[in-house]
Amino acid sequence: MLPSQKANQQQARLHNLNLVFRMIYESGMTSRIEIARRTHLTRTTVSDMVADLIEGGLVEEVGTSVSSGGKPSILLQLVADARYLIGLNLAQDKFVGAVTNLRGEIKETYEVPSENHDGELAVQRVYELLDRLVHSRWQPLIGIGVGTPGLVNTRQGMVIQAVNLAWKNLPLGKLLSQRYGLPVSVLNDSQAAAIGEFSYSGHRAHRNLIVVNVSQGVGAGILIDGKLFQGDGGGAGEIGHVPVRGNDRLCRCGRVGCLETLASARAIMAQWQAGSVEKLSTLSEVCEQFERGDVKTREAVVQAGQALGEALGALVAAFDIHHILLTGEMTCFGQLWLESIRQAMRRSALEQMTGQVQVELGKFDNDACILGAAAHLLLEDYSLLFSQAK
């Protein structure tokens, strides 16, 4: 057999393996006959692929279907704990990582403080986090996904610029893959959060989805027809540094008037510390003041929501997407924050477009980034599962 023919056969087999596994993964529970019917593969091919998946521990037989006259079919389902992934969220006031299984169930979480750590110190904090998770009892691990603030070239694993971490042209993917010997995916934290919500919160039916992550910065992840839209340079959804009219606050990026100087958790903390004798060190403490009805805090939250709502109006006008989820630290301010966003969004774009838009809080809050960073490793291709796991 010629090498090219052998390569083509291997590619065809991997394609079929991916197709069969995706059917089992997305169906929850299905049979060989149903897989053949829906994929148009022959029953022999499906049986061969299922045999490989069972041998690899990824799929198991779980009884039979209810028969309406014919022979009952043997049912198949994913073995969720067959493999594990690591997801990191580097966009908060602490770095958080977790080990997840193939169904997005978090098995172990670990966090390290990151406040006042940027540049090389921040990289060392990432190592500290991963040193713990890589050697956890959850094995085998097949990859590491990282959600980081800033502009990211996902294909190269390069953080082009992360203002809040003082990273510029940092080859984070290469650094981590060399240190841990695992495949690494690096993407913007908001894009990771979008994948997390899309994959695990029941929003797969909404093939178009915007997820806005509001933590120390502000960014949006955009899914179109179920696929992550990153734009030509990878920065689609980087709305945190879009200027807001009438805003004269200096941003860490060096510009004046950026959205995140009004709408982010960092902005709320800065306002509180500048305008109050009582010094609070965490956003959760500010949230407690908000819940007690503190007037200045509530005014700041409404102002933040209004600024974000205007930005969402622009996104709706650009993409005409009707489902928007909000995640991140700022969700602790609940319905008042959410309603101020909705109202400002409706005022800032045509009613015919915004009138059908649903803006809701996400299901996973800060975990969305972790889940999505891990899930991105398998978003469009399951081949990592079929290779030798570490």
Secondary structure as the mmCIF struct_conf table of DSSP 4:
data_model
#
loop_
_struct_conf.conf_type_id
_struct_conf.id
_struct_conf.beg_label_comp_id
_struct_conf.beg_label_asym_id
_struct_conf.beg_label_seq_id
_struct_conf.end_label_comp_id
_struct_conf.end_label_asym_id
_struct_conf.end_label_seq_id
HELX_RH_AL_P HELX_RH_AL_P1 PRO A 3 SER A 27
BEND BEND1 GLY A 28 MET A 29
STRN STRN1 THR A 30 SER A 31
HELX_RH_AL_P HELX_RH_AL_P2 ARG A 32 THR A 39
HELX_RH_AL_P HELX_RH_AL_P3 ARG A 43 GLU A 55
TURN_TY1_P TURN_TY1_P1 GLY A 56 GLY A 57
BEND BEND2 LEU A 58 LEU A 58
STRN STRN2 VAL A 59 THR A 64
HELX_LH_PP_P HELX_LH_PP_P1 SER A 65 SER A 67
BEND BEND3 SER A 68 GLY A 70
HELX_LH_PP_P HELX_LH_PP_P2 LYS A 71 SER A 73
STRN STRN3 ILE A 74 LEU A 78
HELX_RH_3T_P HELX_RH_3T_P1 ALA A 80 ALA A 82
BEND BEND4 ARG A 83 ARG A 83
STRN STRN4 TYR A 84 ASN A 89
BEND BEND5 ALA A 91 ASP A 93
STRN STRN5 LYS A 94 THR A 100
TURN_TY1_P TURN_TY1_P2 LEU A 102 ARG A 103
STRN STRN6 ILE A 106 PRO A 113
TURN_TY1_P TURN_TY1_P3 GLU A 115 ASN A 116
TURN_TY1_P TURN_TY1_P4 GLY A 119 GLY A 119
HELX_RH_AL_P HELX_RH_AL_P4 GLU A 120 VAL A 134
TURN_TY1_P TURN_TY1_P5 HIS A 135 HIS A 135
BEND BEND6 SER A 136 ARG A 137
STRN STRN7 LEU A 141 THR A 148
BEND BEND7 PRO A 149 GLY A 150
STRN STRN8 LEU A 151 ASN A 153
TURN_TY1_P TURN_TY1_P6 THR A 154 GLY A 157
STRN STRN9 MET A 158 ALA A 162
HELX_RH_3T_P HELX_RH_3T_P2 VAL A 163 LEU A 165
TURN_TY1_P TURN_TY1_P7 ALA A 166 ALA A 166
STRN STRN10 TRP A 167 LEU A 170
HELX_RH_AL_P HELX_RH_AL_P5 LEU A 172 TYR A 180
BEND BEND8 LEU A 182 LEU A 182
STRN STRN11 VAL A 184 ASN A 188
HELX_RH_AL_P HELX_RH_AL_P6 ASP A 189 TYR A 200
BEND BEND9 SER A 201 GLY A 202
TURN_TY1_P TURN_TY1_P8 ARG A 204 ALA A 205
BEND BEND10 ARG A 207 ASN A 208
STRN STRN12 LEU A 209 VAL A 214
BEND BEND11 SER A 215 GLY A 217
STRN STRN13 VAL A 218 ILE A 224
TURN_TY1_P TURN_TY1_P9 ASP A 225 GLY A 226
STRN STRN14 LYS A 227 PHE A 229
BEND BEND12 ASP A 232 GLY A 234
TURN_TY1_P TURN_TY1_P10 ALA A 236 GLY A 237
TURN_TY1_P TURN_TY1_P11 GLY A 240 HIS A 241
BEND BEND13 VAL A 242 VAL A 242
STRN STRN15 PRO A 243 PRO A 243
TURN_TY1_P TURN_TY1_P12 ARG A 245 GLY A 246
HELX_LH_PP_P HELX_LH_PP_P3 ARG A 249 ARG A 249
STRN STRN16 LEU A 250 LEU A 250
HELX_LH_PP_P HELX_LH_PP_P4 CYS A 251 CYS A 251
TURN_TY1_P TURN_TY1_P13 ARG A 252 CYS A 253
BEND BEND14 GLY A 254 GLY A 254
STRN STRN17 VAL A 256 VAL A 256
BEND BEND15 GLY A 257 GLY A 257
STRN STRN18 CYS A 258 CYS A 258
TURN_TY1_P TURN_TY1_P14 LEU A 259 LEU A 259
HELX_RH_AL_P HELX_RH_AL_P7 GLU A 260 ALA A 263
BEND BEND16 SER A 264 SER A 264
HELX_RH_AL_P HELX_RH_AL_P8 ALA A 265 GLY A 275
BEND BEND17 VAL A 277 GLU A 278
BEND BEND18 THR A 282 THR A 282
HELX_RH_AL_P HELX_RH_AL_P9 LEU A 283 GLU A 291
TURN_TY1_P TURN_TY1_P15 ARG A 292 GLY A 293
HELX_RH_AL_P HELX_RH_AL_P10 VAL A 295 PHE A 319
STRN STRN19 HIS A 323 THR A 327
BEND BEND19 GLY A 328 GLY A 328
HELX_RH_3T_P HELX_RH_3T_P3 GLU A 329 PHE A 333
HELX_RH_AL_P HELX_RH_AL_P11 GLY A 334 ARG A 347
TURN_TY1_P TURN_TY1_P16 SER A 348 SER A 348
BEND BEND20 ALA A 349 ALA A 349
HELX_RH_AL_P HELX_RH_AL_P12 GLU A 351 THR A 354
TURN_TY1_P TURN_TY1_P17 GLY A 355 GLN A 356
STRN STRN20 GLN A 358 LEU A 361
BEND BEND21 LYS A 363 PHE A 364
TURN_TY1_P TURN_TY1_P18 ASP A 365 ASN A 366
HELX_RH_AL_P HELX_RH_AL_P13 ASP A 367 ALA A 375
HELX_RH_3T_P HELX_RH_3T_P4 HIS A 376 LEU A 378
BEND BEND22 LEU A 379 GLU A 380
HELX_RH_AL_P HELX_RH_AL_P14 SER A 383 PHE A 386
BEND BEND23 SER A 387 SER A 387
HELX_LH_PP_P HELX_LH_PP_P5 GLN A 388 ALA A 389
#
